[in-house]
């Protein structure tokens, strides 16, 4: 396994965080989340980890040119059977986890659901419908949303998720892996969470405008980062994590389709990146750990397909 010099890893982190703030700066100067530039700058911000990787690779050259694609998990995709099955798992498991987080939130009373009339979403449809225009049935509108989730996850969401994943799971996880499996997963997840600070402090995700929002996001990214990192380590490929991230983003708002009219909920508690999501991700991580899945990892930059025990944390 290629070992990355600490200066390269530190440089990547500083660049990724600094570029994120640079891209988000216009939002802070004018309009915040209401800025007309929001829809352009946030997707652009998602590519700052990839830009940071490219700069580090070209300037510091921590990996020989001929080994870069393999180190980043982009190529070759072999053994193909394992990579394909891990991509399938990465694509559908996050949807299951998001649904489970909604169930956990309902179980603990953090959200009140209406799975018959979908009254909360019906209210939203009535509010956004043009004056005099017919309002579609909430159930039909939700069905169309559910059909679009896998399409969005494998197209637009996967493209922008790649912008993040090439940095976080493609570069950072294997760069930190000599520290041990768990330190690499926890630390990379924490950095991923802090990277969101420029927009979280504007109220994105949790409608919190102080450090608590960043702390909730960091905890959520650690929880999900363990699972995305496991996909990366178990497959020796970045692509399962890319599609998993795409599906996570595409399905994250599921709870907003199912809540009851006249009730409210806090995404920091009931959402997939909130406490409910932490619980579900923790259960999934425990199952993987108990079944030994964290200890079976192919070499990230060596003979592909050969499984070995992970270094002890």
VEXDREN-2710 file (C-alpha; in Angstrom, 1 decimal):
% VEXDREN-2710
k/r/px/py/pz
1/UNK/0.0/0.0/0.0
2/UNK/1.3/3.4/-1.0
3/UNK/1.9/5.6/2.1
4/UNK/1.1/9.2/1.8
5/UNK/3.4/11.8/3.4
6/UNK/1.7/13.8/6.2
7/UNK/2.4/17.0/4.4
8/UNK/0.3/15.8/1.4
9/UNK/-2.6/14.8/3.6
10/UNK/-2.5/18.1/5.6
11/UNK/-2.2/20.1/2.4
12/UNK/-5.2/18.3/1.0
13/UNK/-7.3/19.1/4.1
14/UNK/-6.3/22.7/4.2
15/UNK/-7.0/23.2/0.5
16/UNK/-10.4/21.4/0.6
17/UNK/-11.6/23.5/3.6
18/UNK/-10.1/26.7/2.3
19/UNK/-11.6/26.3/-1.2
20/UNK/-15.0/25.5/0.3
21/UNK/-15.0/28.8/2.2
22/UNK/-13.8/30.6/-1.0
23/UNK/-16.6/29.3/-3.1
24/UNK/-19.2/30.0/-0.4
25/UNK/-17.9/33.5/0.2
26/UNK/-20.4/35.2/-2.2
27/UNK/-23.3/33.6/-0.2
28/UNK/-22.0/35.2/2.9
29/UNK/-21.6/38.6/1.2
30/UNK/-25.1/38.7/-0.2
31/UNK/-28.3/36.7/0.4
32/UNK/-27.1/33.6/2.2
33/UNK/-29.2/30.6/1.2
34/UNK/-31.6/32.9/-0.6
35/UNK/-28.9/34.1/-2.9
36/UNK/-29.6/33.5/-6.6
37/UNK/-26.1/32.0/-6.8
38/UNK/-26.9/29.3/-4.2
39/UNK/-27.9/26.7/-6.8
40/UNK/-24.6/27.2/-8.6
41/UNK/-22.1/27.7/-5.8
42/UNK/-23.2/24.7/-3.6
43/UNK/-22.7/22.1/-6.4
44/UNK/-19.4/23.9/-7.2
45/UNK/-18.4/23.7/-3.6
46/UNK/-18.9/19.9/-3.8
47/UNK/-16.0/19.7/-6.3
48/UNK/-13.5/21.5/-4.0
49/UNK/-12.2/18.1/-2.6
50/UNK/-11.5/16.9/-6.1
51/UNK/-9.8/20.2/-7.0
52/UNK/-7.7/19.8/-3.8
53/UNK/-6.7/16.2/-4.8
54/UNK/-5.7/17.3/-8.2
55/UNK/-3.5/20.1/-6.8
56/UNK/-1.9/17.9/-4.3
57/UNK/-1.2/15.1/-6.8
58/UNK/0.3/17.5/-9.4
59/UNK/2.3/19.7/-7.0
60/UNK/3.4/17.4/-4.2
61/UNK/3.3/14.1/-6.2
62/UNK/2.6/11.8/-3.2
63/UNK/1.8/8.9/-5.5
64/UNK/3.7/8.0/-8.7
65/UNK/1.8/9.0/-11.8
66/UNK/1.2/5.5/-12.9
67/UNK/-0.4/4.5/-9.6
68/UNK/-2.7/7.5/-9.0
69/UNK/-5.9/6.0/-10.5
70/UNK/-5.5/2.8/-8.5
71/UNK/-4.7/4.7/-5.3
72/UNK/-7.8/6.9/-5.7
73/UNK/-9.9/3.8/-6.4
74/UNK/-10.9/5.0/-9.8
75/UNK/-9.4/2.2/-11.9
76/UNK/-9.0/-0.7/-12.5
77/UNK/-12.5/-2.0/-11.5
78/UNK/-11.4/-5.5/-10.5
79/UNK/-12.3/-8.0/-9.5
80/UNK/-15.3/-6.7/-11.4
81/UNK/-17.8/-8.9/-9.6
82/UNK/-16.9/-7.6/-6.2
83/UNK/-16.9/-3.9/-7.3
84/UNK/-20.3/-4.3/-9.1
85/UNK/-21.9/-5.9/-6.1
86/UNK/-20.5/-3.3/-3.8
87/UNK/-21.9/-0.5/-6.1
88/UNK/-25.3/-2.2/-6.0
89/UNK/-25.1/-2.3/-2.2
90/UNK/-23.9/1.3/-2.1
91/UNK/-26.8/2.4/-4.3
92/UNK/-29.6/0.8/-2.3
93/UNK/-28.4/0.5/1.3
94/UNK/-28.6/4.3/2.0
95/UNK/-32.2/4.4/1.0
96/UNK/-32.9/1.5/3.4
97/UNK/-31.0/3.4/6.1
98/UNK/-32.9/6.7/5.4
99/UNK/-36.2/4.8/5.7
100/UNK/-35.0/3.3/8.9
101/UNK/-34.1/6.7/10.3
102/UNK/-37.6/7.9/9.6
103/UNK/-38.9/4.9/11.5
104/UNK/-36.6/5.6/14.4
105/UNK/-37.6/9.2/14.5
106/UNK/-41.3/8.2/14.6
107/UNK/-40.6/5.5/17.3
108/UNK/-39.0/8.1/19.6
109/UNK/-41.7/10.7/18.9
110/UNK/-39.4/13.1/17.1
111/UNK/-41.8/13.2/14.1
112/UNK/-45.5/12.5/13.7
113/UNK/-46.1/10.6/10.4
114/UNK/-49.2/10.5/8.2
115/UNK/-48.8/7.5/6.0
116/UNK/-52.4/7.5/4.8
117/UNK/-53.2/11.1/3.7
118/UNK/-49.7/12.5/3.7
119/UNK/-51.2/15.7/5.0
120/UNK/-48.0/17.6/5.7
121/UNK/-46.9/17.2/2.1
122/UNK/-50.4/18.0/0.9
123/UNK/-50.2/21.3/2.7
124/UNK/-46.9/22.1/1.0
125/UNK/-48.3/21.2/-2.5
126/UNK/-51.3/23.6/-1.8
127/UNK/-48.9/26.4/-0.8
128/UNK/-46.7/26.2/-3.8
129/UNK/-49.5/25.6/-6.4
130/UNK/-50.2/28.6/-8.6
131/UNK/-53.5/30.4/-7.8
132/UNK/-56.4/28.6/-9.3
133/UNK/-54.3/25.6/-10.5
134/UNK/-55.4/22.1/-9.4
135/UNK/-53.4/20.5/-6.6
136/UNK/-52.2/17.0/-7.4
137/UNK/-53.0/14.3/-4.9
138/UNK/-50.3/14.0/-2.3
139/UNK/-49.9/10.3/-2.7
140/UNK/-49.4/10.5/-6.4
141/UNK/-46.9/13.3/-6.0
142/UNK/-45.0/11.3/-3.5
143/UNK/-45.0/8.3/-5.7
144/UNK/-43.5/10.3/-8.5
145/UNK/-40.8/11.6/-6.1
146/UNK/-40.0/8.0/-5.0
147/UNK/-39.6/7.0/-8.7
148/UNK/-37.2/9.8/-9.2
149/UNK/-34.9/9.0/-6.3
150/UNK/-32.9/6.2/-7.9
151/UNK/-32.8/8.2/-11.2
152/UNK/-31.4/11.3/-9.4
153/UNK/-29.0/9.1/-7.3
154/UNK/-27.4/7.6/-10.4
155/UNK/-27.2/10.8/-12.5
156/UNK/-26.9/14.4/-11.2
157/UNK/-26.4/13.4/-7.6
158/UNK/-23.8/10.8/-8.4
159/UNK/-21.9/13.4/-10.5
160/UNK/-21.7/16.0/-7.7
161/UNK/-21.1/13.3/-5.1
162/UNK/-18.1/12.2/-7.1
163/UNK/-16.7/15.7/-6.6
164/UNK/-16.7/15.1/-2.8
165/UNK/-15.9/11.4/-2.8
166/UNK/-12.7/11.5/-4.8
167/UNK/-11.4/13.6/-2.0
168/UNK/-12.9/12.1/1.1
169/UNK/-13.0/8.4/0.3
170/UNK/-10.8/8.3/-2.8
171/UNK/-7.8/10.1/-1.2
172/UNK/-8.3/10.9/2.5
173/UNK/-9.4/7.5/3.7
174/UNK/-6.5/5.5/2.2
175/UNK/-4.1/8.4/3.1
176/UNK/-5.1/8.0/6.8
177/UNK/-5.4/4.2/6.7
178/UNK/-1.9/3.5/8.1
179/UNK/-3.3/5.0/11.4
180/UNK/-5.7/2.1/11.5
181/UNK/-9.1/1.4/10.1
182/UNK/-11.2/3.1/12.8
183/UNK/-9.0/6.2/13.2
184/UNK/-9.1/6.7/9.4
185/UNK/-12.8/6.4/9.2
186/UNK/-13.6/8.6/12.2
187/UNK/-11.0/11.3/11.3
188/UNK/-12.0/11.5/7.7
189/UNK/-15.7/11.7/8.7
190/UNK/-15.0/14.5/11.1
191/UNK/-13.1/16.5/8.4
192/UNK/-15.9/15.9/6.0
193/UNK/-18.3/17.3/8.5
194/UNK/-16.3/20.4/9.3
195/UNK/-15.9/21.0/5.5
196/UNK/-19.6/21.7/5.4
197/UNK/-19.3/24.7/7.8
198/UNK/-19.5/27.5/5.2
199/UNK/-23.1/26.6/4.4
200/UNK/-24.2/24.9/7.6
201/UNK/-23.5/28.3/9.4
202/UNK/-25.9/29.9/6.9
203/UNK/-28.7/27.5/8.1
204/UNK/-28.4/24.8/5.6
205/UNK/-29.6/21.3/6.6
206/UNK/-30.6/22.1/10.2
207/UNK/-31.7/25.8/10.2
208/UNK/-29.1/26.4/12.9
209/UNK/-26.8/29.4/12.5
210/UNK/-24.2/28.7/15.2
211/UNK/-21.6/26.0/16.1
212/UNK/-24.3/23.5/17.1
213/UNK/-25.2/23.1/13.4
214/UNK/-21.6/22.3/12.5
215/UNK/-21.4/19.8/15.4
216/UNK/-24.6/18.1/14.3
217/UNK/-23.3/17.9/10.7
218/UNK/-19.9/16.6/11.9
219/UNK/-21.5/13.9/13.9
220/UNK/-23.7/12.9/11.0
221/UNK/-20.8/12.8/8.6
222/UNK/-18.8/10.6/11.0
223/UNK/-21.8/8.2/11.2
224/UNK/-22.3/8.0/7.5
225/UNK/-18.6/8.4/6.8
226/UNK/-17.9/5.1/8.6
227/UNK/-20.3/3.3/6.2
228/UNK/-19.1/5.1/3.1
229/UNK/-15.5/4.5/4.2
230/UNK/-16.2/0.8/4.7
231/UNK/-17.5/0.6/1.1
232/UNK/-14.2/2.1/-0.1
233/UNK/-12.0/-0.2/2.0
234/UNK/-14.0/-3.3/1.3
235/UNK/-14.1/-2.8/-2.5
236/UNK/-10.8/-1.0/-3.0
237/UNK/-12.9/1.3/-5.3
238/UNK/-14.3/4.8/-4.8
239/UNK/-17.4/4.1/-7.0
240/UNK/-19.5/2.3/-4.4
241/UNK/-19.1/5.3/-2.1
242/UNK/-19.9/7.7/-5.0
243/UNK/-23.3/6.0/-5.7
244/UNK/-24.0/5.6/-1.9
245/UNK/-23.4/9.3/-1.4
246/UNK/-25.6/10.1/-4.4
247/UNK/-28.4/8.0/-3.0
248/UNK/-28.0/9.5/0.5
249/UNK/-28.4/13.0/-1.0
250/UNK/-31.3/11.9/-3.2
251/UNK/-33.3/10.3/-0.4
252/UNK/-32.3/12.6/2.5
253/UNK/-35.6/14.6/2.4
254/UNK/-37.9/11.6/2.6
255/UNK/-39.1/12.6/6.0
256/UNK/-40.5/15.9/4.5
257/UNK/-42.9/13.8/2.4
258/UNK/-44.3/11.8/5.3
259/UNK/-45.0/14.1/8.3
260/UNK/-48.4/15.0/9.5
261/UNK/-50.1/18.3/8.9
262/UNK/-49.9/20.8/11.8
263/UNK/-46.7/19.2/13.3
264/UNK/-43.1/20.1/13.1
265/UNK/-39.8/18.2/13.4
266/UNK/-36.2/19.1/13.8
267/UNK/-33.9/17.7/11.1
268/UNK/-31.0/17.8/13.6
269/UNK/-32.9/15.2/15.6
270/UNK/-35.2/13.4/13.2
271/UNK/-33.3/13.6/9.9
272/UNK/-30.9/11.1/8.4
273/UNK/-27.9/13.3/9.3
274/UNK/-29.4/13.9/12.8
275/UNK/-29.8/11.8/15.9
276/UNK/-32.1/9.3/14.2
277/UNK/-29.6/8.8/11.4
278/UNK/-26.7/8.4/13.9
279/UNK/-28.6/5.6/15.6
280/UNK/-29.3/3.7/12.4
281/UNK/-25.7/4.1/11.1
282/UNK/-24.4/3.0/14.4
283/UNK/-26.5/-0.2/14.3
284/UNK/-25.3/-0.9/10.7
285/UNK/-21.6/-0.3/11.7
286/UNK/-22.0/-2.6/14.7
287/UNK/-23.4/-5.4/12.5
288/UNK/-20.5/-4.9/10.0
289/UNK/-18.0/-5.0/12.9
290/UNK/-19.5/-8.0/14.6
291/UNK/-19.5/-9.9/11.3
292/UNK/-15.8/-9.0/10.7
293/UNK/-16.5/-6.9/7.6
294/UNK/-14.1/-4.1/8.7
295/UNK/-11.2/-6.6/8.8
296/UNK/-11.5/-7.9/5.3
297/UNK/-10.0/-5.3/2.9
298/UNK/-8.3/-5.7/-0.4
299/UNK/-5.1/-3.8/-0.9
300/UNK/-5.9/-0.3/-2.0
301/UNK/-2.7/0.2/-4.1
302/UNK/-1.3/-3.3/-4.6
303/UNK/-2.3/-6.6/-6.0
304/UNK/-6.0/-6.2/-6.7
305/UNK/-8.4/-8.7/-5.4
306/UNK/-6.3/-10.1/-2.6
307/UNK/-8.0/-9.8/0.7
308/UNK/-6.0/-9.1/3.9
309/UNK/-6.7/-8.3/7.4
310/UNK/-6.9/-4.6/8.1
311/UNK/-4.3/-3.0/10.4
312/UNK/-5.5/-2.8/14.0
313/UNK/-6.8/0.5/15.2
END
